[in-house]
Amino acid sequence: MTLPLENNINTAVKKIAAQRIWANQGKSAFIISAIVLTTVLFAAVFAVAGGFIDQWKQIQRQQYGAAHGGILL
């Protein structure tokens, strides 16, 4: 619903956006692939870092033992 002095430009904006996407398909595909690859990269980095931290904690437990007086980080 538009008030008397407002313009309804939703259809025009959607049409222009669709034209831009179709005109620059290569650029749009490149941007989407860059976003996906960046997301995968960060997920992999956090997964590997988590594995290293778990392994380090396990090595610390083996070195110092699991006694009640031990301090684990």
All heavy atoms as TSV, in Angstrom:
chain	resi	resn	atom	element	x	y	z
A	1	MET	N	N	0.847	-1.176	0.000
A	1	MET	CA	C	0.000	0.000	0.000
A	1	MET	C	C	0.897	1.245	0.000
A	1	MET	O	O	1.880	1.308	0.715
A	1	MET	CB	C	-0.874	-0.006	1.246
A	1	MET	CG	C	-1.824	1.157	1.284
A	1	MET	SD	S	-2.905	1.063	2.692
A	1	MET	CE	C	-2.241	2.380	3.656
A	2	THR	N	N	0.540	2.174	-0.840
A	2	THR	CA	C	1.289	3.419	-0.879
A	2	THR	C	C	0.389	4.575	-0.465
A	2	THR	O	O	-0.801	4.598	-0.738
A	2	THR	CB	C	1.828	3.692	-2.293
A	2	THR	OG1	O	0.731	3.755	-3.188
A	2	THR	CG2	C	2.790	2.618	-2.724
A	3	LEU	N	N	0.996	5.497	0.179
A	3	LEU	CA	C	0.275	6.707	0.559
A	3	LEU	C	C	0.164	7.622	-0.663
A	3	LEU	O	O	0.854	7.415	-1.669
A	3	LEU	CB	C	0.993	7.384	1.715
A	3	LEU	CG	C	1.055	6.577	3.018
A	3	LEU	CD1	C	1.904	7.301	4.041
A	3	LEU	CD2	C	-0.331	6.332	3.568
A	4	PRO	N	N	-0.656	8.656	-0.598
A	4	PRO	CA	C	-0.880	9.494	-1.792
A	4	PRO	C	C	0.390	10.107	-2.389
A	4	PRO	O	O	0.479	10.289	-3.588
A	4	PRO	CB	C	-1.812	10.590	-1.283
A	4	PRO	CG	C	-2.499	9.997	-0.117
A	4	PRO	CD	C	-1.536	9.036	0.500
A	5	LEU	N	N	1.387	10.427	-1.577
A	5	LEU	CA	C	2.565	11.089	-2.124
A	5	LEU	C	C	3.779	10.158	-2.249
A	5	LEU	O	O	4.890	10.631	-2.458
A	5	LEU	CB	C	2.923	12.297	-1.254
A	5	LEU	CG	C	1.848	13.400	-1.198
A	5	LEU	CD1	C	2.266	14.486	-0.244
A	5	LEU	CD2	C	1.579	13.957	-2.583
A	6	GLU	N	N	3.588	8.849	-2.130
A	6	GLU	CA	C	4.692	7.904	-2.252
A	6	GLU	C	C	4.661	7.236	-3.623
A	6	GLU	O	O	3.627	7.188	-4.282
A	6	GLU	CB	C	4.580	6.824	-1.170
A	6	GLU	CG	C	4.894	7.307	0.217
A	6	GLU	CD	C	4.862	6.164	1.221
A	6	GLU	OE1	O	4.510	5.050	0.839
A	6	GLU	OE2	O	5.187	6.415	2.384
A	7	ASN	N	N	5.809	6.739	-4.021
A	7	ASN	CA	C	5.912	6.004	-5.275
A	7	ASN	C	C	6.096	4.533	-4.976
A	7	ASN	O	O	6.803	4.165	-4.048
A	7	ASN	CB	C	7.099	6.502	-6.095
A	7	ASN	CG	C	6.876	7.902	-6.598
A	7	ASN	OD1	O	5.754	8.267	-6.869
A	7	ASN	ND2	N	7.950	8.664	-6.705
A	8	ASN	N	N	5.510	3.692	-5.790
A	8	ASN	CA	C	5.693	2.254	-5.653
A	8	ASN	C	C	6.734	1.836	-6.687
A	8	ASN	O	O	6.416	1.655	-7.865
A	8	ASN	CB	C	4.379	1.506	-5.859
A	8	ASN	CG	C	4.515	0.043	-5.543
A	8	ASN	OD1	O	5.564	-0.399	-5.092
A	8	ASN	ND2	N	3.457	-0.707	-5.770
A	9	ILE	N	N	7.981	1.709	-6.262
A	9	ILE	CA	C	9.057	1.433	-7.204
A	9	ILE	C	C	9.608	0.016	-7.045
A	9	ILE	O	O	10.649	-0.304	-7.606
A	9	ILE	CB	C	10.190	2.465	-7.049
A	9	ILE	CG1	C	10.754	2.439	-5.636
A	9	ILE	CG2	C	9.710	3.847	-7.412
A	9	ILE	CD1	C	12.016	3.236	-5.488
A	10	ASN	N	N	8.900	-0.840	-6.305
A	10	ASN	CA	C	9.396	-2.196	-6.086
A	10	ASN	C	C	9.571	-2.959	-7.385
A	10	ASN	O	O	10.576	-3.645	-7.588
A	10	ASN	CB	C	8.461	-2.961	-5.148
A	10	ASN	CG	C	8.529	-2.430	-3.735
A	10	ASN	OD1	O	9.529	-1.835	-3.351
A	10	ASN	ND2	N	7.469	-2.622	-2.974
A	11	THR	N	N	8.612	-2.860	-8.284
A	11	THR	CA	C	8.712	-3.601	-9.540
A	11	THR	C	C	9.866	-3.077	-10.387
A	11	THR	O	O	10.572	-3.860	-11.024
A	11	THR	CB	C	7.397	-3.517	-10.323
A	11	THR	OG1	O	7.046	-2.151	-10.512
A	11	THR	CG2	C	6.270	-4.220	-9.583
A	12	ALA	N	N	10.077	-1.774	-10.398
A	12	ALA	CA	C	11.172	-1.204	-11.179
A	12	ALA	C	C	12.523	-1.635	-10.612
A	12	ALA	O	O	13.442	-1.984	-11.360
A	12	ALA	CB	C	11.074	0.316	-11.206
A	13	VAL	N	N	12.644	-1.648	-9.286
A	13	VAL	CA	C	13.899	-2.054	-8.655
A	13	VAL	C	C	14.182	-3.526	-8.949
A	13	VAL	O	O	15.311	-3.912	-9.277
A	13	VAL	CB	C	13.852	-1.784	-7.137
A	13	VAL	CG1	C	15.020	-2.426	-6.421
A	13	VAL	CG2	C	13.826	-0.293	-6.880
A	14	LYS	N	N	13.158	-4.368	-8.843
A	14	LYS	CA	C	13.330	-5.795	-9.138
A	14	LYS	C	C	13.726	-6.018	-10.594
A	14	LYS	O	O	14.569	-6.862	-10.894
A	14	LYS	CB	C	12.051	-6.557	-8.816
A	14	LYS	CG	C	11.795	-6.689	-7.335
A	14	LYS	CD	C	10.517	-7.447	-7.056
A	14	LYS	CE	C	10.235	-7.509	-5.566
A	14	LYS	NZ	N	8.973	-8.194	-5.274
A	15	LYS	N	N	13.134	-5.272	-11.507
A	15	LYS	CA	C	13.449	-5.409	-12.924
A	15	LYS	C	C	14.890	-4.993	-13.207
A	15	LYS	O	O	15.630	-5.687	-13.922
A	15	LYS	CB	C	12.482	-4.568	-13.751
A	15	LYS	CG	C	12.680	-4.700	-15.237
A	15	LYS	CD	C	11.647	-3.885	-15.998
A	15	LYS	CE	C	11.886	-4.001	-17.495
A	15	LYS	NZ	N	10.937	-3.187	-18.260
A	16	ILE	N	N	15.311	-3.886	-12.634
A	16	ILE	CA	C	16.687	-3.415	-12.842
A	16	ILE	C	C	17.694	-4.387	-12.230
A	16	ILE	O	O	18.726	-4.693	-12.826
A	16	ILE	CB	C	16.860	-1.999	-12.266
A	16	ILE	CG1	C	16.048	-1.007	-13.097
A	16	ILE	CG2	C	18.331	-1.595	-12.239
A	16	ILE	CD1	C	15.974	0.374	-12.497
A	17	ALA	N	N	17.381	-4.903	-11.038
A	17	ALA	CA	C	18.279	-5.868	-10.401
A	17	ALA	C	C	18.398	-7.131	-11.231
A	17	ALA	O	O	19.494	-7.674	-11.401
A	17	ALA	CB	C	17.778	-6.181	-8.999
A	18	ALA	N	N	17.285	-7.621	-11.751
A	18	ALA	CA	C	17.322	-8.825	-12.583
A	18	ALA	C	C	18.135	-8.582	-13.856
A	18	ALA	O	O	18.903	-9.456	-14.292
A	18	ALA	CB	C	15.900	-9.257	-12.936
A	19	GLN	N	N	17.986	-7.413	-14.454
A	19	GLN	CA	C	18.764	-7.092	-15.651
A	19	GLN	C	C	20.257	-7.052	-15.358
A	19	GLN	O	O	21.067	-7.525	-16.152
A	19	GLN	CB	C	18.306	-5.755	-16.237
A	19	GLN	CG	C	16.948	-5.795	-16.891
A	19	GLN	CD	C	16.476	-4.429	-17.336
A	19	GLN	OE1	O	17.097	-3.411	-17.035
A	19	GLN	NE2	N	15.349	-4.396	-18.035
A	20	ARG	N	N	20.623	-6.491	-14.208
A	20	ARG	CA	C	22.046	-6.423	-13.839
A	20	ARG	C	C	22.623	-7.811	-13.626
A	20	ARG	O	O	23.762	-8.090	-14.005
A	20	ARG	CB	C	22.218	-5.581	-12.569
A	20	ARG	CG	C	21.907	-4.120	-12.704
A	20	ARG	CD	C	23.014	-3.393	-13.375
A	20	ARG	NE	N	24.252	-3.599	-12.643
A	20	ARG	CZ	C	25.160	-2.686	-12.434
A	20	ARG	NH1	N	24.971	-1.493	-12.893
A	20	ARG	NH2	N	26.246	-2.970	-11.787
A	21	ILE	N	N	21.849	-8.679	-12.979
A	21	ILE	CA	C	22.337	-10.037	-12.724
A	21	ILE	C	C	22.516	-10.790	-14.031
A	21	ILE	O	O	23.524	-11.470	-14.241
A	21	ILE	CB	C	21.376	-10.772	-11.767
A	21	ILE	CG1	C	21.493	-10.168	-10.374
A	21	ILE	CG2	C	21.687	-12.260	-11.724
A	21	ILE	CD1	C	20.479	-10.684	-9.391
A	22	TRP	N	N	21.531	-10.694	-14.927
A	22	TRP	CA	C	21.643	-11.409	-16.195
A	22	TRP	C	C	22.725	-10.809	-17.085
A	22	TRP	O	O	23.353	-11.528	-17.866
A	22	TRP	CB	C	20.304	-11.409	-16.928
A	22	TRP	CG	C	19.324	-12.353	-16.301
A	22	TRP	CD1	C	18.212	-12.018	-15.609
A	22	TRP	CD2	C	19.394	-13.774	-16.274
A	22	TRP	NE1	N	17.573	-13.138	-15.155
A	22	TRP	CE2	C	18.274	-14.239	-15.550
A	22	TRP	CE3	C	20.283	-14.717	-16.787
A	22	TRP	CZ2	C	18.027	-15.584	-15.343
A	22	TRP	CZ3	C	20.036	-16.060	-16.574
A	22	TRP	CH2	C	18.927	-16.480	-15.863
A	23	ALA	N	N	22.965	-9.508	-16.996
A	23	ALA	CA	C	23.984	-8.873	-17.831
A	23	ALA	C	C	25.390	-9.253	-17.376
A	23	ALA	O	O	26.302	-9.355	-18.191
A	23	ALA	CB	C	23.814	-7.358	-17.797
A	24	ASN	N	N	25.578	-9.472	-16.089
A	24	ASN	CA	C	26.902	-9.777	-15.545
A	24	ASN	C	C	26.934	-11.177	-14.950
A	24	ASN	O	O	27.311	-11.366	-13.804
A	24	ASN	CB	C	27.265	-8.752	-14.467
A	24	ASN	CG	C	27.364	-7.351	-15.009
A	24	ASN	OD1	O	27.850	-7.160	-16.110
A	24	ASN	ND2	N	26.891	-6.386	-14.262
A	25	GLN	N	N	26.543	-12.174	-15.732
A	25	GLN	CA	C	26.491	-13.532	-15.207
A	25	GLN	C	C	27.863	-14.032	-14.789
A	25	GLN	O	O	28.005	-14.685	-13.753
A	25	GLN	CB	C	25.907	-14.482	-16.245
A	25	GLN	CG	C	24.415	-14.427	-16.319
A	25	GLN	CD	C	23.870	-15.445	-17.297
A	25	GLN	OE1	O	24.581	-15.888	-18.202
A	25	GLN	NE2	N	22.624	-15.802	-17.128
A	26	GLY	N	N	28.876	-13.735	-15.566
A	26	GLY	CA	C	30.226	-14.184	-15.231
A	26	GLY	C	C	30.710	-13.567	-13.931
A	26	GLY	O	O	31.270	-14.254	-13.074
A	27	LYS	N	N	30.486	-12.286	-13.783
A	27	LYS	CA	C	30.893	-11.587	-12.565
A	27	LYS	C	C	30.119	-12.107	-11.356
A	27	LYS	O	O	30.696	-12.332	-10.282
A	27	LYS	CB	C	30.667	-10.092	-12.737
A	27	LYS	CG	C	31.157	-9.244	-11.594
A	27	LYS	CD	C	30.929	-7.761	-11.903
A	27	LYS	CE	C	31.399	-6.886	-10.774
A	27	LYS	NZ	N	31.166	-5.465	-11.062
A	28	SER	N	N	28.814	-12.322	-11.526
A	28	SER	CA	C	27.995	-12.830	-10.427
A	28	SER	C	C	28.446	-14.231	-10.015
A	28	SER	O	O	28.529	-14.535	-8.826
A	28	SER	CB	C	26.524	-12.853	-10.837
A	28	SER	OG	O	26.061	-11.560	-11.105
A	29	ALA	N	N	28.730	-15.080	-10.989
A	29	ALA	CA	C	29.192	-16.440	-10.686
A	29	ALA	C	C	30.534	-16.401	-9.966
A	29	ALA	O	O	30.766	-17.177	-9.033
A	29	ALA	CB	C	29.300	-17.254	-11.972
A	30	PHE	N	N	31.411	-15.502	-10.390
A	30	PHE	CA	C	32.709	-15.369	-9.734
A	30	PHE	C	C	32.557	-14.918	-8.287
A	30	PHE	O	O	33.206	-15.457	-7.390
A	30	PHE	CB	C	33.575	-14.368	-10.516
A	30	PHE	CG	C	34.929	-14.164	-9.925
A	30	PHE	CD1	C	35.913	-15.111	-10.099
A	30	PHE	CD2	C	35.212	-13.027	-9.187
A	30	PHE	CE1	C	37.174	-14.933	-9.550
A	30	PHE	CE2	C	36.453	-12.831	-8.634
A	30	PHE	CZ	C	37.443	-13.790	-8.819
A	31	ILE	N	N	31.689	-13.960	-8.044
A	31	ILE	CA	C	31.473	-13.467	-6.683
A	31	ILE	C	C	30.877	-14.553	-5.798
A	31	ILE	O	O	31.319	-14.748	-4.658
A	31	ILE	CB	C	30.578	-12.209	-6.710
A	31	ILE	CG1	C	31.342	-11.034	-7.333
A	31	ILE	CG2	C	30.094	-11.846	-5.322
A	31	ILE	CD1	C	30.499	-9.825	-7.610
A	32	ILE	N	N	29.896	-15.279	-6.309
A	32	ILE	CA	C	29.276	-16.349	-5.522
A	32	ILE	C	C	30.278	-17.443	-5.224
A	32	ILE	O	O	30.356	-17.950	-4.099
A	32	ILE	CB	C	28.038	-16.900	-6.257
A	32	ILE	CG1	C	26.936	-15.846	-6.253
A	32	ILE	CG2	C	27.548	-18.191	-5.617
A	32	ILE	CD1	C	25.754	-16.178	-7.119
A	33	SER	N	N	31.094	-17.827	-6.214
A	33	SER	CA	C	32.103	-18.870	-5.975
A	33	SER	C	C	33.158	-18.387	-4.979
A	33	SER	O	O	33.638	-19.173	-4.154
A	33	SER	CB	C	32.750	-19.306	-7.284
A	33	SER	OG	O	33.448	-18.230	-7.872
A	34	ALA	N	N	33.523	-17.110	-5.017
A	34	ALA	CA	C	34.489	-16.579	-4.050
A	34	ALA	C	C	33.924	-16.626	-2.633
A	34	ALA	O	O	34.637	-16.988	-1.690
A	34	ALA	CB	C	34.863	-15.148	-4.429
A	35	ILE	N	N	32.658	-16.316	-2.486
A	35	ILE	CA	C	32.031	-16.368	-1.162
A	35	ILE	C	C	31.983	-17.800	-0.653
A	35	ILE	O	O	32.296	-18.074	0.511
A	35	ILE	CB	C	30.627	-15.741	-1.210
A	35	ILE	CG1	C	30.730	-14.238	-1.449
A	35	ILE	CG2	C	29.844	-16.029	0.065
A	35	ILE	CD1	C	29.417	-13.568	-1.772
A	36	VAL	N	N	31.615	-18.738	-1.513
A	36	VAL	CA	C	31.544	-20.145	-1.108
A	36	VAL	C	C	32.927	-20.667	-0.735
A	36	VAL	O	O	33.095	-21.337	0.298
A	36	VAL	CB	C	30.913	-20.988	-2.234
A	36	VAL	CG1	C	31.071	-22.471	-1.972
A	36	VAL	CG2	C	29.443	-20.646	-2.390
A	37	LEU	N	N	33.925	-20.382	-1.538
A	37	LEU	CA	C	35.280	-20.858	-1.252
A	37	LEU	C	C	35.828	-20.249	0.041
A	37	LEU	O	O	36.518	-20.928	0.808
A	37	LEU	CB	C	36.209	-20.550	-2.424
A	37	LEU	CG	C	35.985	-21.403	-3.666
A	37	LEU	CD1	C	36.863	-20.905	-4.808
A	37	LEU	CD2	C	36.253	-22.863	-3.382
A	38	THR	N	N	35.533	-18.989	0.293
A	38	THR	CA	C	35.978	-18.357	1.535
A	38	THR	C	C	35.328	-19.012	2.745
A	38	THR	O	O	35.987	-19.269	3.758
A	38	THR	CB	C	35.650	-16.857	1.509
A	38	THR	OG1	O	36.256	-16.276	0.352
A	38	THR	CG2	C	36.157	-16.161	2.753
A	39	THR	N	N	34.043	-19.327	2.633
A	39	THR	CA	C	33.342	-19.996	3.720
A	39	THR	C	C	33.936	-21.374	3.989
A	39	THR	O	O	34.167	-21.751	5.144
A	39	THR	CB	C	31.849	-20.126	3.381
A	39	THR	OG1	O	31.326	-18.825	3.094
A	39	THR	CG2	C	31.075	-20.752	4.517
A	40	VAL	N	N	34.209	-22.120	2.928
A	40	VAL	CA	C	34.812	-23.446	3.081
A	40	VAL	C	C	36.207	-23.327	3.691
A	40	VAL	O	O	36.588	-24.126	4.554
A	40	VAL	CB	C	34.855	-24.176	1.717
A	40	VAL	CG1	C	35.680	-25.434	1.780
A	40	VAL	CG2	C	33.447	-24.496	1.265
A	41	LEU	N	N	36.973	-22.335	3.279
A	41	LEU	CA	C	38.313	-22.136	3.817
A	41	LEU	C	C	38.275	-21.877	5.317
A	41	LEU	O	O	39.030	-22.501	6.075
A	41	LEU	CB	C	38.998	-20.964	3.112
A	41	LEU	CG	C	40.345	-20.536	3.698
A	41	LEU	CD1	C	41.405	-21.550	3.337
A	41	LEU	CD2	C	40.720	-19.171	3.210
A	42	PHE	N	N	37.394	-20.978	5.766
A	42	PHE	CA	C	37.313	-20.692	7.196
A	42	PHE	C	C	36.843	-21.907	7.978
A	42	PHE	O	O	37.347	-22.172	9.077
A	42	PHE	CB	C	36.391	-19.496	7.457
A	42	PHE	CG	C	37.078	-18.169	7.279
A	42	PHE	CD1	C	36.712	-17.316	6.252
A	42	PHE	CD2	C	38.083	-17.777	8.139
A	42	PHE	CE1	C	37.341	-16.101	6.081
A	42	PHE	CE2	C	38.732	-16.559	7.978
A	42	PHE	CZ	C	38.344	-15.725	6.949
A	43	ALA	N	N	35.893	-22.657	7.436
A	43	ALA	CA	C	35.421	-23.857	8.127
A	43	ALA	C	C	36.551	-24.863	8.266
A	43	ALA	O	O	36.722	-25.485	9.324
A	43	ALA	CB	C	34.246	-24.468	7.371
A	44	ALA	N	N	37.348	-25.030	7.220
A	44	ALA	CA	C	38.462	-25.975	7.277
A	44	ALA	C	C	39.534	-25.518	8.267
A	44	ALA	O	O	40.079	-26.334	9.022
A	44	ALA	CB	C	39.075	-26.140	5.885
A	45	VAL	N	N	39.831	-24.235	8.284
A	45	VAL	CA	C	40.841	-23.717	9.216
A	45	VAL	C	C	40.410	-23.941	10.651
A	45	VAL	O	O	41.204	-24.389	11.485
A	45	VAL	CB	C	41.112	-22.219	8.937
A	45	VAL	CG1	C	41.866	-21.570	10.086
A	45	VAL	CG2	C	41.882	-22.058	7.644
A	46	PHE	N	N	39.147	-23.652	10.960
A	46	PHE	CA	C	38.669	-23.852	12.331
A	46	PHE	C	C	38.636	-25.327	12.699
A	46	PHE	O	O	38.927	-25.697	13.839
A	46	PHE	CB	C	37.296	-23.215	12.533
A	46	PHE	CG	C	37.358	-21.715	12.582
A	46	PHE	CD1	C	36.534	-20.950	11.770
A	46	PHE	CD2	C	38.232	-21.060	13.428
A	46	PHE	CE1	C	36.583	-19.571	11.816
A	46	PHE	CE2	C	38.294	-19.674	13.480
A	46	PHE	CZ	C	37.464	-18.932	12.665
A	47	ALA	N	N	38.294	-26.197	11.754
A	47	ALA	CA	C	38.274	-27.638	12.037
A	47	ALA	C	C	39.683	-28.159	12.313
A	47	ALA	O	O	39.903	-28.922	13.266
A	47	ALA	CB	C	37.648	-28.389	10.871
A	48	VAL	N	N	40.643	-27.744	11.510
A	48	VAL	CA	C	42.027	-28.184	11.710
A	48	VAL	C	C	42.584	-27.625	13.015
A	48	VAL	O	O	43.252	-28.334	13.774
A	48	VAL	CB	C	42.902	-27.771	10.499
A	48	VAL	CG1	C	44.369	-27.983	10.782
A	48	VAL	CG2	C	42.482	-28.550	9.265
A	49	ALA	N	N	42.307	-26.369	13.293
A	49	ALA	CA	C	42.789	-25.766	14.545
A	49	ALA	C	C	42.184	-26.478	15.752
A	49	ALA	O	O	42.882	-26.725	16.748
A	49	ALA	CB	C	42.445	-24.281	14.582
A	50	GLY	N	N	40.919	-26.833	15.684
A	50	GLY	CA	C	40.295	-27.569	16.774
A	50	GLY	C	C	40.934	-28.925	16.972
A	50	GLY	O	O	41.138	-29.371	18.108
A	51	GLY	N	N	41.288	-29.595	15.877
A	51	GLY	CA	C	41.975	-30.879	15.977
A	51	GLY	C	C	43.350	-30.741	16.606
A	51	GLY	O	O	43.755	-31.585	17.422
A	52	PHE	N	N	44.071	-29.688	16.242
A	52	PHE	CA	C	45.389	-29.459	16.832
A	52	PHE	C	C	45.284	-29.181	18.336
A	52	PHE	O	O	46.102	-29.672	19.123
A	52	PHE	CB	C	46.099	-28.287	16.159
A	52	PHE	CG	C	46.714	-28.625	14.834
A	52	PHE	CD1	C	46.711	-27.704	13.801
A	52	PHE	CD2	C	47.313	-29.854	14.607
A	52	PHE	CE1	C	47.278	-28.005	12.581
A	52	PHE	CE2	C	47.884	-30.174	13.390
A	52	PHE	CZ	C	47.857	-29.246	12.373
A	53	ILE	N	N	44.297	-28.424	18.733
A	53	ILE	CA	C	44.128	-28.125	20.158
A	53	ILE	C	C	43.791	-29.391	20.935
A	53	ILE	O	O	44.346	-29.636	22.013
A	53	ILE	CB	C	43.043	-27.035	20.347
A	53	ILE	CG1	C	43.564	-25.694	19.822
A	53	ILE	CG2	C	42.638	-26.905	21.808
A	53	ILE	CD1	C	42.518	-24.614	19.755
A	54	ASP	N	N	42.897	-30.210	20.392
A	54	ASP	CA	C	42.563	-31.466	21.064
A	54	ASP	C	C	43.775	-32.378	21.177
A	54	ASP	O	O	44.003	-32.998	22.216
A	54	ASP	CB	C	41.438	-32.186	20.331
A	54	ASP	CG	C	40.099	-31.493	20.482
A	54	ASP	OD1	O	39.958	-30.695	21.423
A	54	ASP	OD2	O	39.201	-31.769	19.660
A	55	GLN	N	N	44.552	-32.460	20.106
A	55	GLN	CA	C	45.750	-33.303	20.124
A	55	GLN	C	C	46.766	-32.778	21.144
A	55	GLN	O	O	47.391	-33.552	21.862
A	55	GLN	CB	C	46.376	-33.342	18.729
A	55	GLN	CG	C	47.523	-34.308	18.598
A	55	GLN	CD	C	47.069	-35.757	18.711
A	55	GLN	OE1	O	45.932	-36.086	18.445
A	55	GLN	NE2	N	47.966	-36.614	19.124
A	56	TRP	N	N	46.924	-31.464	21.204
A	56	TRP	CA	C	47.863	-30.873	22.154
A	56	TRP	C	C	47.444	-31.173	23.590
A	56	TRP	O	O	48.270	-31.492	24.440
A	56	TRP	CB	C	47.950	-29.371	21.919
A	56	TRP	CG	C	48.918	-28.682	22.821
A	56	TRP	CD1	C	50.279	-28.700	22.752
A	56	TRP	CD2	C	48.592	-27.884	23.955
A	56	TRP	NE1	N	50.808	-27.953	23.767
A	56	TRP	CE2	C	49.801	-27.443	24.525
A	56	TRP	CE3	C	47.398	-27.497	24.532
A	56	TRP	CZ2	C	49.840	-26.634	25.639
A	56	TRP	CZ3	C	47.440	-26.684	25.649
A	56	TRP	CH2	C	48.655	-26.270	26.196
A	57	LYS	N	N	46.131	-31.067	23.872
A	57	LYS	CA	C	45.643	-31.381	25.213
A	57	LYS	C	C	45.883	-32.852	25.556
A	57	LYS	O	O	46.229	-33.182	26.692
A	57	LYS	CB	C	44.158	-31.052	25.326
A	57	LYS	CG	C	43.879	-29.583	25.435
A	57	LYS	CD	C	42.394	-29.321	25.588
A	57	LYS	CE	C	42.109	-27.835	25.698
A	57	LYS	NZ	N	40.669	-27.573	25.850
A	58	GLN	N	N	45.694	-33.726	24.583
A	58	GLN	CA	C	45.926	-35.146	24.829
A	58	GLN	C	C	47.411	-35.409	25.116
A	58	GLN	O	O	47.748	-36.186	26.008
A	58	GLN	CB	C	45.468	-35.967	23.629
A	58	GLN	CG	C	45.570	-37.461	23.834
A	58	GLN	CD	C	45.052	-38.237	22.636
A	58	GLN	OE1	O	44.672	-37.655	21.625
A	58	GLN	NE2	N	45.043	-39.540	22.742
A	59	ILE	N	N	48.295	-34.756	24.406
A	59	ILE	CA	C	49.735	-34.922	24.652
A	59	ILE	C	C	50.083	-34.406	26.041
A	59	ILE	O	O	50.870	-35.034	26.768
A	59	ILE	CB	C	50.549	-34.198	23.558
A	59	ILE	CG1	C	50.413	-34.927	22.229
A	59	ILE	CG2	C	52.007	-34.066	23.957
A	59	ILE	CD1	C	50.979	-34.183	21.050
A	60	GLN	N	N	49.505	-33.274	26.447
A	60	GLN	CA	C	49.753	-32.735	27.779
A	60	GLN	C	C	49.281	-33.704	28.862
A	60	GLN	O	O	49.962	-33.884	29.879
A	60	GLN	CB	C	49.046	-31.392	27.949
A	60	GLN	CG	C	49.612	-30.280	27.092
A	60	GLN	CD	C	51.034	-29.927	27.458
A	60	GLN	OE1	O	51.382	-29.883	28.621
A	60	GLN	NE2	N	51.863	-29.699	26.462
A	61	ARG	N	N	48.130	-34.342	28.654
A	61	ARG	CA	C	47.638	-35.318	29.639
A	61	ARG	C	C	48.582	-36.511	29.737
A	61	ARG	O	O	48.792	-37.052	30.820
A	61	ARG	CB	C	46.246	-35.794	29.238
A	61	ARG	CG	C	45.161	-34.841	29.615
A	61	ARG	CD	C	43.786	-35.478	29.427
A	61	ARG	NE	N	42.824	-34.442	29.134
A	61	ARG	CZ	C	42.338	-34.151	27.932
A	61	ARG	NH1	N	42.698	-34.855	26.886
A	61	ARG	NH2	N	41.485	-33.182	27.787
A	62	GLN	N	N	49.144	-36.939	28.609
A	62	GLN	CA	C	50.054	-38.081	28.630
A	62	GLN	C	C	51.353	-37.724	29.336
A	62	GLN	O	O	51.934	-38.552	30.031
A	62	GLN	CB	C	50.347	-38.557	27.201
A	62	GLN	CG	C	49.172	-39.241	26.543
A	62	GLN	CD	C	49.452	-39.572	25.085
A	62	GLN	OE1	O	50.487	-39.185	24.532
A	62	GLN	NE2	N	48.529	-40.275	24.455
A	63	GLN	N	N	51.830	-36.505	29.157
A	63	GLN	CA	C	53.089	-36.104	29.768
A	63	GLN	C	C	52.942	-35.930	31.278
A	63	GLN	O	O	53.794	-36.340	32.045
A	63	GLN	CB	C	53.606	-34.793	29.155
A	63	GLN	CG	C	54.158	-34.961	27.775
A	63	GLN	CD	C	54.602	-33.628	27.186
A	63	GLN	OE1	O	54.332	-32.578	27.737
A	63	GLN	NE2	N	55.291	-33.701	26.046
A	64	TYR	N	N	51.865	-35.298	31.720
A	64	TYR	CA	C	51.721	-34.959	33.121
A	64	TYR	C	C	50.833	-35.935	33.881
A	64	TYR	O	O	50.699	-35.845	35.091
A	64	TYR	CB	C	51.163	-33.534	33.279
A	64	TYR	CG	C	52.085	-32.498	32.701
A	64	TYR	CD1	C	51.707	-31.728	31.624
A	64	TYR	CD2	C	53.364	-32.292	33.237
A	64	TYR	CE1	C	52.552	-30.774	31.078
A	64	TYR	CE2	C	54.206	-31.354	32.705
A	64	TYR	CZ	C	53.799	-30.593	31.637
A	64	TYR	OH	O	54.630	-29.664	31.114
A	65	GLY	N	N	50.160	-36.804	33.181
A	65	GLY	CA	C	49.268	-37.755	33.831
A	65	GLY	C	C	47.916	-37.127	34.110
A	65	GLY	O	O	47.715	-35.927	33.959
A	66	ALA	N	N	47.019	-37.969	34.531
A	66	ALA	CA	C	45.654	-37.483	34.795
A	66	ALA	C	C	45.394	-37.456	36.287
A	66	ALA	O	O	44.289	-37.718	36.745
A	66	ALA	CB	C	44.652	-38.375	34.082
A	67	ALA	N	N	46.398	-37.151	37.098
A	67	ALA	CA	C	46.232	-37.121	38.536
A	67	ALA	C	C	45.356	-35.941	38.944
A	67	ALA	O	O	45.184	-34.981	38.214
A	67	ALA	CB	C	47.596	-37.007	39.223
A	68	HIS	N	N	44.833	-36.020	40.143
A	68	HIS	CA	C	43.959	-34.959	40.623
A	68	HIS	C	C	44.728	-33.648	40.830
A	68	HIS	O	O	44.157	-32.570	40.745
A	68	HIS	CB	C	43.296	-35.370	41.940
A	68	HIS	CG	C	42.332	-36.506	41.757
A	68	HIS	ND1	N	41.156	-36.360	41.104
A	68	HIS	CD2	C	42.405	-37.803	42.135
A	68	HIS	CE1	C	40.525	-37.505	41.081
A	68	HIS	NE2	N	41.267	-38.420	41.715
A	69	GLY	N	N	46.011	-33.731	41.087
A	69	GLY	CA	C	46.788	-32.531	41.341
A	69	GLY	C	C	47.313	-31.884	40.093
A	69	GLY	O	O	47.915	-30.825	40.142
A	70	GLY	N	N	47.115	-32.503	38.945
A	70	GLY	CA	C	47.642	-31.945	37.699
A	70	GLY	C	C	46.854	-30.740	37.267
A	70	GLY	O	O	45.662	-30.598	37.530
A	71	ILE	N	N	47.516	-29.830	36.567
A	71	ILE	CA	C	46.857	-28.638	36.040
A	71	ILE	C	C	46.791	-28.779	34.537
A	71	ILE	O	O	47.813	-28.910	33.867
A	71	ILE	CB	C	47.641	-27.356	36.410
A	71	ILE	CG1	C	47.674	-27.181	37.912
A	71	ILE	CG2	C	47.008	-26.143	35.729
A	71	ILE	CD1	C	48.526	-26.024	38.366
A	72	LEU	N	N	45.584	-28.792	34.002
A	72	LEU	CA	C	45.392	-28.910	32.570
A	72	LEU	C	C	44.937	-27.569	32.020
A	72	LEU	O	O	44.105	-26.892	32.605
A	72	LEU	CB	C	44.344	-29.981	32.242
A	72	LEU	CG	C	44.708	-31.389	32.692
A	72	LEU	CD1	C	43.541	-32.328	32.378
A	72	LEU	CD2	C	45.949	-31.869	31.991
A	73	LEU	N	N	45.503	-27.211	30.913
A	73	LEU	CA	C	45.129	-25.940	30.289
A	73	LEU	C	C	43.972	-26.147	29.345
A	73	LEU	O	O	43.729	-27.083	28.782
A	73	LEU	CB	C	46.318	-25.345	29.547
A	73	LEU	CG	C	47.523	-25.046	30.434
A	73	LEU	CD1	C	48.677	-24.586	29.579
A	73	LEU	CD2	C	47.186	-23.989	31.462
